[in-house]
Amino acid sequence: MPLARESLHELAPRLTDATDAHVRTLAEGVLCLDLGDWDCAARQLAAQPALLAEVLSARGHQRLLAHEDGRARDDLARSAALRPLAAATQLLLAVACQRLGRASEARAAVVALRAVDLPRAQR
């Protein structure tokens, strides 16, 4: 991955000099992610709900793996609110809520997961 990281940082000045504020904000958000600064990424991508949902879901998953269940639940709940049809986020939210003893929230996440039309394998 070092090459990808170097390429990103070489490209960044050109993107951040762009006159399009949208492109500049997106580039800054991606650079924050590359540096592992989740809060900065969330701030930069606040105007991009789909991208912000991805950031929150990824951070929530990372926190769930670290057994930071309360913080994971908060991130995953925000992500699910932004993108209610994101099946993986709903499933991770159910796990976080179950670990926290929030059974009704866990059930709600599972119900939302059932509403998602998951792709089926071709036979």
Secondary structure, 3 states (H helix, E strand, C coil): CHHHHHHHHHHHHHHHCCCCHHHHHHHHHHHHHHCCCHHHHHHHCCCCHHHHHHHHHHHHHHHHHCCCHHHHHHHHHHHHHHCCCCHHHHHHHHHHHHHCCCHHHHHHHHHHHHHCCCCCCCC
